[in-house]
Amino acid sequence: MNERVIIIHSLEQAVTALKAARDLDLPVTLASPPGAAAYTGALWFREVVKQAEREVPQAEVSSILDCGDKPGLVMAAFRQGVLRVRFTGPKAAADKLRAIAEAESHHLITGPLEALDLLDVADKAQACRDWLNKET
């Protein structure tokens, strides 16, 4: 993946990431923490991303919900309108989920994500700017 991924844990963090992306005129991908679909739910994540987009409409953003190794969470996320999900379970399950995703114009990610995790970052805005400006 060539995209810049920032792991967010709140609406405030999502807005901070989008403002940095807008100010730098760069695209950003908001991602949930690993396995977050199990404890936040797909609907919460989808709505956080939508609200951040409403607050920073000039930002170019995509998103990824991490469903861990739970195929049922992937299916629930698709049903709730999440277009891109990450799955870390067995290859056989991933192959089946990928076929479903492709048939429904969703996207399944199975590999590792290189990402900035904002959880314990003191200056989140500066970290986002630095991450987004990082050379590939």
Backbone torsions as a table, in degrees:
resi	resn	phi	psi	omega
1	MET	NA	132.7	177.9
2	ASN	-97.1	-7.0	-175.8
3	GLU	-76.1	157.9	176.7
4	ARG	-90.9	114.1	-175.8
5	VAL	-106.2	131.1	176.0
6	ILE	-123.5	122.8	179.1
7	ILE	-84.1	123.8	-177.5
8	ILE	-113.0	151.9	-179.5
9	HIS	-122.7	0.4	-177.5
10	SER	-161.7	167.2	174.8
11	LEU	-62.5	-41.6	179.9
12	GLU	-57.4	-43.6	178.6
13	GLN	-66.8	-38.8	178.3
14	ALA	-62.0	-44.2	179.3
15	VAL	-64.6	-42.0	178.0
16	THR	-58.5	-45.8	179.7
17	ALA	-63.3	-42.3	-179.5
18	LEU	-67.9	-37.3	177.5
19	LYS	-64.1	-41.0	177.6
20	ALA	-62.9	-44.2	179.5
21	ALA	-63.0	-43.9	178.7
22	ARG	-61.4	-46.9	-177.2
23	ASP	-63.0	-31.7	179.1
24	LEU	-92.0	-5.0	-176.4
25	ASP	54.5	48.3	178.9
26	LEU	-127.9	148.3	176.0
27	PRO	-75.0	155.3	178.3
28	VAL	-141.4	149.3	174.0
29	THR	-114.5	122.0	175.6
30	LEU	-89.1	129.9	179.5
31	ALA	-125.2	149.9	173.9
32	SER	-79.8	163.4	172.8
33	PRO	-64.2	160.8	178.6
34	PRO	-54.9	129.9	177.5
35	GLY	71.5	10.6	-173.8
36	ALA	-61.7	-26.4	-179.9
37	ALA	-57.3	-27.7	-178.3
38	ALA	-73.6	-27.4	-176.4
39	TYR	-118.0	-20.3	175.3
40	THR	-101.6	-32.1	-176.4
41	GLY	87.3	151.9	-178.6
42	ALA	-65.7	-38.7	-177.6
43	LEU	-63.9	-43.6	179.2
44	TRP	-59.8	-48.6	-177.8
45	PHE	-62.5	-45.5	-179.8
46	ARG	-58.3	-43.6	-178.0
47	GLU	-71.2	-34.9	175.3
48	VAL	-61.5	-45.5	179.6
49	VAL	-63.5	-44.6	179.5
50	LYS	-60.9	-43.9	179.8
51	GLN	-64.5	-41.4	177.5
52	ALA	-62.0	-40.5	177.7
53	GLU	-63.1	-37.6	177.5
54	ARG	-66.4	-36.7	-178.4
55	GLU	-76.5	-26.8	-179.6
56	VAL	-133.2	69.8	-172.1
57	PRO	-67.6	-16.3	-178.5
58	GLN	-82.0	-9.1	-177.6
59	ALA	-80.1	143.4	174.3
60	GLU	-93.8	112.3	-170.4
61	VAL	-133.8	145.8	167.4
62	SER	-131.7	175.6	-177.1
63	SER	-147.7	158.5	178.5
64	ILE	-139.2	124.1	174.3
65	LEU	-97.7	125.2	179.8
66	ASP	-87.4	118.9	-178.4
67	CYS	-102.3	7.7	-179.6
68	GLY	58.6	-137.8	-177.3
69	ASP	-104.3	25.2	-175.5
70	LYS	-105.1	101.2	-179.6
71	PRO	-59.3	-34.1	179.6
72	GLY	-63.1	-34.3	177.7
73	LEU	-70.4	-34.0	175.1
74	VAL	-61.7	-48.3	-179.7
75	MET	-62.5	-41.5	178.1
76	ALA	-62.6	-41.2	178.9
77	ALA	-62.2	-43.8	177.5
78	PHE	-60.2	-44.4	-179.7
79	ARG	-64.0	-28.4	-178.6
80	GLN	-94.1	12.5	171.4
81	GLY	88.5	13.5	175.2
82	VAL	-83.3	122.1	-172.5
83	LEU	-85.6	-27.8	-177.3
84	ARG	-128.1	126.6	178.8
85	VAL	-133.1	156.5	175.7
86	ARG	-112.1	136.2	-179.1
87	PHE	-130.0	131.6	-176.9
88	THR	-116.2	14.9	-178.7
89	GLY	-82.3	-168.8	-175.8
90	PRO	-59.4	149.8	-178.4
91	LYS	-58.6	-40.0	-179.3
92	ALA	-60.3	-43.3	177.8
93	ALA	-67.8	-39.8	179.4
94	ALA	-62.1	-39.8	179.4
95	ASP	-62.4	-42.9	178.4
96	LYS	-65.5	-43.4	179.6
97	LEU	-65.3	-37.4	178.9
98	ARG	-63.6	-40.9	178.4
99	ALA	-62.4	-42.4	177.7
100	ILE	-64.8	-45.3	-178.8
101	ALA	-58.9	-47.8	-178.2
102	GLU	-64.0	-36.6	179.4
103	ALA	-67.6	-24.5	-176.3
104	GLU	-111.5	15.8	-180.0
105	SER	60.7	34.3	173.0
106	HIS	-105.1	173.6	-178.4
107	HIS	-133.9	128.2	179.1
108	LEU	-107.3	126.7	178.1
109	ILE	-109.6	130.5	-178.4
110	THR	-118.8	-14.7	-177.7
111	GLY	-86.6	178.1	178.3
112	PRO	-70.1	154.5	176.0
113	LEU	-111.4	128.1	170.0
114	GLU	-86.6	116.5	-171.8
115	ALA	-147.2	156.4	169.6
116	LEU	-92.9	122.3	177.2
117	ASP	-99.8	119.1	-175.5
118	LEU	-82.3	0.9	-173.0
119	LEU	-51.4	-56.7	-173.7
120	ASP	-109.7	23.9	-178.6
121	VAL	-88.1	128.5	-178.1
122	ALA	-71.4	-56.1	-179.2
123	ASP	-101.4	86.6	-174.2
124	LYS	-64.2	-40.3	-178.9
125	ALA	-63.2	-45.5	179.7
126	GLN	-66.2	-40.4	178.5
127	ALA	-61.1	-40.7	178.6
128	CYS	-64.0	-45.6	179.4
129	ARG	-60.5	-45.7	-179.7
130	ASP	-62.0	-43.8	-178.5
131	TRP	-65.1	-44.2	-178.1
132	LEU	-68.7	-30.9	179.9
133	ASN	-85.8	-6.5	-176.4
134	LYS	-58.9	139.9	176.7
135	GLU	-67.9	141.2	178.9
136	THR	-84.3	NA	NA
